[in-house]
Amino acid sequence: MKDSITRELYQYARLISKAEHKVLQALRERTATVEGSHMQITPEQGQFMALMAKILNVRKYLEVGVFTGYSALAVTLAMSADNSQTFALDIDPVTMAIAKEYWTKAQVEHKITPIMGDAVLSLAKLVSDGHNNTFDMAFIDAKKSDYIIYFKHCYSLLRPGGVVFIDNIFMNGDVLSDKPKESAAAINKFNLFLQNLNVDYCVTTIADGLTIVRKT
């Protein structure tokens, strides 16, 4: 096992990374003042997902759990095609309002469709509306107890060869607890569920743990 990354080495990695888009940086700083700011993904995770979007030539992206919109913005900025689309699902109108503000500042608001409401219901509607096998990439980062349901819907909505990212699979280490919190127990259940599926996937140690699944 490699040594744990130190704070100094993490700062060095940030220093040599590609410069953060100015609107992403402003959004990250704004989010730091919002309750629950710890839920925002890290800049390096955003850059990783953005690069994957470019590698996969993503034109249709699905996000389950938007918060203040950093990840949706990072990926949407990476999709250069004029007809690219992001579908952004969330239940909180307050944080969604912040997201919309910064999407507008980055001049990509016309590419993003916000969908408010319970994500399980919103995903089911996308399926019933005929979006199956059309998304190139998806990201799951919402209510942990619904991860299995989210995944099943996202997998159906992905095109063959598309990928879905599943966030927070470590729950800050609580998955190892003898008595994990409800959300960590749900993540453990999801991790075992995925391991028993015949799908292509890998577990990465990016941020709080990021699993990547490819639809075969």
MIPA-745059 format. One record per residue (C-alpha): residue number from 0; residue in one letter; x, z, y. Coordinates in nm, 4 decimals, always signed. Layout:
// MIPA-745059
REC    k  r         u         w         v
REC  NUM  A         X         Z         Y
...
// end
This chain:
// MIPA-745059
REC    k  r         u         w         v
REC    0  M   +0.0000   +0.0000   +0.0000
REC    1  K   +0.1229   -0.0849   +0.3461
REC    2  D   +0.1800   +0.1992   +0.5902
REC    3  S   -0.1131   +0.2868   +0.8145
REC    4  I   -0.0966   +0.1115   +1.1484
REC    5  T   +0.0182   +0.3367   +1.4300
REC    6  R   -0.1359   +0.3470   +1.7760
REC    7  E   +0.1840   +0.1967   +1.9163
REC    8  L   +0.1794   -0.0892   +1.6674
REC    9  Y   -0.1884   -0.1507   +1.7403
REC   10  Q   -0.1129   -0.1719   +2.1119
REC   11  Y   +0.1711   -0.4136   +2.0340
REC   12  A   -0.0669   -0.6313   +1.8340
REC   13  R   -0.3048   -0.6344   +2.1299
REC   14  L   -0.0154   -0.7208   +2.3612
REC   15  I   +0.0879   -1.0291   +2.1633
REC   16  S   -0.2673   -1.1451   +2.0916
REC   17  K   -0.4320   -1.4358   +2.2679
REC   18  A   -0.5560   -1.3346   +2.6112
REC   19  E   -0.9138   -1.2078   +2.6071
REC   20  H   -1.1672   -1.4264   +2.7891
REC   21  K   -1.2323   -1.2725   +3.1309
REC   22  V   -1.6076   -1.2346   +3.0702
REC   23  L   -1.5464   -1.0767   +2.7297
REC   24  Q   -1.3083   -0.8304   +2.8926
REC   25  A   -1.5627   -0.7499   +3.1639
REC   26  L   -1.8345   -0.7014   +2.9018
REC   27  R   -1.6118   -0.4730   +2.6952
REC   28  E   -1.5405   -0.2617   +3.0023
REC   29  R   -1.9113   -0.2495   +3.0889
REC   30  T   -1.9997   -0.1506   +2.7329
REC   31  A   -1.7576   +0.1424   +2.7526
REC   32  T   -2.0034   +0.3021   +2.9964
REC   33  V   -2.3031   +0.2571   +2.7644
REC   34  E   -2.4299   +0.5153   +2.5161
REC   35  G   -2.3158   +0.4180   +2.1670
REC   36  S   -2.0219   +0.2153   +2.3012
REC   37  H   -1.8326   +0.2832   +1.9769
REC   38  M   -2.0627   +0.0293   +1.8098
REC   39  Q   -1.8972   -0.2627   +1.9872
REC   40  I   -1.6560   -0.4653   +1.7764
REC   41  T   -1.2874   -0.4631   +1.8652
REC   42  P   -1.1290   -0.7519   +2.0594
REC   43  E   -0.9192   -0.8540   +1.7589
REC   44  Q   -1.2286   -0.8722   +1.5395
REC   45  G   -1.3952   -1.0897   +1.8010
REC   46  Q   -1.0925   -1.3195   +1.8097
REC   47  F   -1.0870   -1.3395   +1.4302
REC   48  M   -1.4539   -1.4361   +1.4134
REC   49  A   -1.4101   -1.6866   +1.6953
REC   50  L   -1.1181   -1.8508   +1.5152
REC   51  M   -1.3199   -1.8669   +1.1939
REC   52  A   -1.6010   -2.0343   +1.3887
REC   53  K   -1.3540   -2.3014   +1.5025
REC   54  I   -1.2058   -2.3463   +1.1536
REC   55  L   -1.5537   -2.3868   +1.0043
REC   56  N   -1.6687   -2.6088   +1.2918
REC   57  V   -1.9663   -2.3764   +1.3389
REC   58  R   -2.2603   -2.5234   +1.5272
REC   59  K   -2.5345   -2.2821   +1.4244
REC   60  Y   -2.4625   -1.9089   +1.4223
REC   61  L   -2.6826   -1.6129   +1.3280
REC   62  E   -2.6195   -1.2571   +1.4438
REC   63  V   -2.8055   -0.9549   +1.3075
REC   64  G   -2.7426   -0.6704   +1.5504
REC   65  V   -2.6329   -0.7825   +1.8960
REC   66  F   -2.5814   -0.4544   +2.0874
REC   67  T   -2.4400   -0.5630   +2.4272
REC   68  G   -2.3537   -0.9118   +2.3099
REC   69  Y   -1.9735   -0.9136   +2.2718
REC   70  S   -1.9558   -1.0682   +1.9241
REC   71  A   -2.2283   -1.3221   +2.0000
REC   72  L   -2.0419   -1.4247   +2.3146
REC   73  A   -1.7054   -1.4481   +2.1385
REC   74  V   -1.8440   -1.6801   +1.8715
REC   75  T   -2.0583   -1.8856   +2.1074
REC   76  L   -1.7600   -1.9487   +2.3348
REC   77  A   -1.5738   -2.0777   +2.0295
REC   78  M   -1.8468   -2.3312   +1.9486
REC   79  S   -1.7560   -2.6230   +2.1736
REC   80  A   -2.0357   -2.8635   +2.0769
REC   81  D   -2.3022   -2.9038   +2.3436
REC   82  N   -2.5778   -2.8738   +2.0827
REC   83  S   -2.4434   -2.5572   +1.9196
REC   84  Q   -2.6909   -2.2712   +1.8762
REC   85  T   -2.6679   -1.8939   +1.8404
REC   86  F   -2.9655   -1.6912   +1.7192
REC   87  A   -2.9205   -1.3299   +1.8333
REC   88  L   -3.1390   -1.0639   +1.6684
REC   89  D   -3.1777   -0.7130   +1.8073
REC   90  I   -3.4398   -0.4455   +1.8664
REC   91  D   -3.3103   -0.2792   +2.1850
REC   92  P   -3.4256   -0.4461   +2.5099
REC   93  V   -3.1847   -0.2387   +2.7215
REC   94  T   -2.8656   -0.3526   +2.5502
REC   95  M   -3.0040   -0.7040   +2.5083
REC   96  A   -3.0470   -0.7202   +2.8873
REC   97  I   -2.6756   -0.6431   +2.9281
REC   98  A   -2.5934   -0.9116   +2.6718
REC   99  K   -2.8001   -1.1715   +2.8571
REC  100  E   -2.6301   -1.0825   +3.1850
REC  101  Y   -2.2845   -1.1559   +3.0465
REC  102  W   -2.3921   -1.4610   +2.8484
REC  103  T   -2.5120   -1.6005   +3.1811
REC  104  K   -2.1825   -1.5096   +3.3503
REC  105  A   -1.9991   -1.7012   +3.0763
REC  106  Q   -2.2386   -1.9958   +3.1242
REC  107  V   -2.3453   -2.0086   +2.7584
REC  108  E   -2.6929   -1.8551   +2.7890
REC  109  H   -2.8518   -2.1953   +2.7169
REC  110  K   -2.6895   -2.1928   +2.3710
REC  111  I   -2.8197   -1.8488   +2.2730
REC  112  T   -3.1721   -1.7686   +2.1518
REC  113  P   -3.2423   -1.3926   +2.1745
REC  114  I   -3.4943   -1.2701   +1.9170
REC  115  M   -3.6317   -0.9214   +1.9774
REC  116  G   -3.7845   -0.7026   +1.7077
REC  117  D   -3.7158   -0.5621   +1.3639
REC  118  A   -3.4390   -0.7737   +1.2111
REC  119  V   -3.5942   -0.7794   +0.8631
REC  120  L   -3.9098   -0.9357   +1.0056
REC  121  S   -3.7153   -1.1699   +1.2336
REC  122  L   -3.5032   -1.2958   +0.9432
REC  123  A   -3.8088   -1.3441   +0.7248
REC  124  K   -3.9648   -1.5545   +1.0011
REC  125  L   -3.6535   -1.7711   +1.0270
REC  126  V   -3.6814   -1.8313   +0.6527
REC  127  S   -4.0534   -1.9133   +0.6720
REC  128  D   -3.9914   -2.1403   +0.9716
REC  129  G   -3.7654   -2.3611   +0.7598
REC  130  H   -3.4156   -2.2555   +0.8671
REC  131  N   -3.2864   -2.2115   +0.5102
REC  132  N   -2.9494   -2.3756   +0.4394
REC  133  T   -2.8883   -2.4591   +0.8071
REC  134  F   -2.6642   -2.1848   +0.9518
REC  135  D   -2.2876   -2.2247   +0.9369
REC  136  M   -2.2009   -1.8599   +0.9958
REC  137  A   -2.3727   -1.5210   +1.0169
REC  138  F   -2.2754   -1.1679   +1.1141
REC  139  I   -2.4481   -0.8490   +0.9940
REC  140  D   -2.4014   -0.5371   +1.2066
REC  141  A   -2.7326   -0.3539   +1.2329
REC  142  K   -2.9295   -0.0841   +1.0462
REC  143  K   -2.7147   +0.0061   +0.7453
REC  144  S   -3.0045   +0.0950   +0.5140
REC  145  D   -3.1281   -0.2656   +0.5433
REC  146  Y   -2.7961   -0.4369   +0.4714
REC  147  I   -2.9021   -0.5656   +0.1299
REC  148  I   -3.2192   -0.7194   +0.2738
REC  149  Y   -3.0274   -0.8663   +0.5666
REC  150  F   -2.7723   -1.0149   +0.3297
REC  151  K   -3.0312   -1.1777   +0.1034
REC  152  H   -3.1985   -1.3449   +0.3997
REC  153  C   -2.8700   -1.4492   +0.5594
REC  154  Y   -2.7437   -1.5948   +0.2338
REC  155  S   -3.0597   -1.8053   +0.2089
REC  156  L   -3.0255   -1.9171   +0.5690
REC  157  L   -2.6597   -2.0209   +0.5300
REC  158  R   -2.5667   -2.3736   +0.4335
REC  159  P   -2.3508   -2.4159   +0.1224
REC  160  G   -1.9959   -2.3391   +0.2315
REC  161  G   -2.1163   -2.1207   +0.5181
REC  162  V   -1.9902   -1.7649   +0.5572
REC  163  V   -2.1435   -1.4295   +0.6420
REC  164  F   -1.9447   -1.1382   +0.7847
REC  165  I   -2.0636   -0.7845   +0.7015
REC  166  D   -1.9364   -0.5135   +0.9358
REC  167  N   -1.8653   -0.1390   +0.9008
REC  168  I   -1.8151   -0.1338   +0.5255
REC  169  F   -1.5908   +0.1732   +0.5606
REC  170  M   -1.8122   +0.3723   +0.7996
REC  171  N   -1.5020   +0.5356   +0.9470
REC  172  G   -1.4073   +0.6640   +0.6025
REC  173  D   -1.7398   +0.8363   +0.5319
REC  174  V   -1.7916   +0.6082   +0.2299
REC  175  L   -1.5334   +0.8279   +0.0534
REC  176  S   -1.7118   +1.1543   +0.1277
REC  177  D   -1.8571   +1.3604   -0.1575
REC  178  K   -2.1700   +1.3934   +0.0525
REC  179  P   -2.1792   +1.0802   +0.2703
REC  180  K   -2.4256   +1.0466   +0.5531
REC  181  E   -2.7307   +0.8311   +0.4896
REC  182  S   -2.5770   +0.5254   +0.6558
REC  183  A   -2.2532   +0.5547   +0.4578
REC  184  A   -2.4477   +0.6004   +0.1342
REC  185  A   -2.6355   +0.2805   +0.2173
REC  186  I   -2.3070   +0.0971   +0.2733
REC  187  N   -2.1766   +0.2210   -0.0619
REC  188  K   -2.4931   +0.0878   -0.2214
REC  189  F   -2.4433   -0.2478   -0.0510
REC  190  N   -2.0759   -0.2687   -0.1537
REC  191  L   -2.1691   -0.2105   -0.5195
REC  192  F   -2.4573   -0.4581   -0.4920
REC  193  L   -2.2218   -0.7271   -0.3645
REC  194  Q   -1.9634   -0.6559   -0.6326
REC  195  N   -2.2250   -0.7273   -0.8983
REC  196  L   -2.3190   -1.0647   -0.7518
REC  197  N   -2.1586   -1.3908   -0.8582
REC  198  V   -2.0429   -1.4882   -0.5099
REC  199  D   -1.7139   -1.5668   -0.3391
REC  200  Y   -1.6105   -1.2800   -0.1140
REC  201  C   -1.3232   -1.0672   +0.0059
REC  202  V   -1.2932   -0.7242   +0.1648
REC  203  T   -1.0670   -0.6998   +0.4688
REC  204  T   -0.9391   -0.3944   +0.6545
REC  205  I   -1.0126   -0.5421   +0.9963
REC  206  A   -1.1481   -0.2727   +1.2310
REC  207  D   -1.3983   -0.0565   +1.0345
REC  208  G   -1.3874   -0.2854   +0.7327
REC  209  L   -1.5189   -0.6424   +0.7340
REC  210  T   -1.6397   -0.8193   +0.4216
REC  211  I   -1.6536   -1.1984   +0.4217
REC  212  V   -1.8840   -1.3861   +0.1824
REC  213  R   -1.8878   -1.7628   +0.1301
REC  214  K   -2.2064   -1.9291   +0.0096
REC  215  T   -2.1310   -2.1424   -0.2957
// end
